[in-house]
Amino acid sequence: MNVYVGNLSYDLSEEDLKNAFGEYGEVTSAKIVSDRYSGRSKGFGFIEMSSDDEAKAAIEGLSGKELAGRAIVVNEARPRR
């Protein structure tokens, strides 16, 4: 299952994100979206977890929690249009 993570600190690394979600299960990928021109983080990213149950536990456990000084938004990612 793909999980959307928003309101990320611009200083947060993909490794930091992976570690935070790793408490809830196996993270298969962690990607922070960055601006194509400046290379700076856009403040959101996506996590892929190995099972839907782990992803749901991470959504419930991390939504609204503070990560690197910011309350993050965590929910199921919507498919691209």
C-alpha positions in Angstrom: 0.0 0.0 0.0 1.2 3.5 -0.9 1.0 6.1 1.9 1.0 9.9 1.4 3.0 11.9 4.0 2.6 15.7 4.1 3.8 18.8 6.0 7.3 17.4 6.2 10.2 19.5 7.4 12.4 20.6 4.5 15.4 19.2 6.4 14.0 15.7 6.7 15.8 12.9 4.7 14.3 9.9 3.1 16.2 7.8 5.6 14.6 9.7 8.5 11.2 9.0 7.0 11.9 5.4 6.5 13.1 5.0 10.1 9.9 6.7 11.5 7.6 4.3 9.4 9.9 1.3 10.1 8.5 1.1 13.6 5.2 -0.1 12.1 6.5 -2.6 9.7 8.7 -3.2 6.6 9.2 -0.1 4.5 9.8 -1.1 0.8 10.4 2.5 -0.4 10.5 6.0 0.9 10.5 9.0 -1.5 10.4 12.7 -0.7 9.3 14.8 -3.6 11.7 17.6 -4.5 11.5 20.5 -6.8 13.0 19.6 -10.2 14.8 22.9 -10.6 16.1 23.8 -7.1 16.3 20.2 -5.8 14.7 21.4 -2.5 12.0 19.3 -0.8 8.4 20.2 -1.6 7.4 19.1 1.9 5.7 15.9 1.1 6.5 12.3 0.1 5.3 8.7 -0.3 6.0 5.6 1.7 5.4 2.1 0.4 4.9 -0.6 3.0 5.0 -4.4 2.5 1.5 -5.0 3.7 -1.8 -3.1 3.9 -2.1 -3.9 7.7 1.3 -2.3 8.4 0.4 0.7 6.3 -2.9 1.2 8.1 -1.1 0.9 11.5 1.4 3.5 10.4 -1.3 5.9 9.2 -3.1 5.6 12.5 0.1 5.8 14.6 1.8 8.7 12.8 -1.0 11.0 11.5 -0.8 14.3 13.4 2.4 13.2 15.2 5.5 15.5 15.3 8.4 14.6 13.1 11.4 16.9 12.9 9.4 19.7 14.6 6.3 19.5 12.3 2.9 17.7 12.8 2.8 15.4 9.8 -0.2 14.5 7.7 -0.4 10.8 6.9 -3.1 9.0 4.8 -3.6 6.5 2.0 -2.2 7.8 -1.2 -4.7 8.4 -4.0 -3.9 7.0 -7.4 -2.4 9.4 -10.0 -4.8 10.8 -12.5 
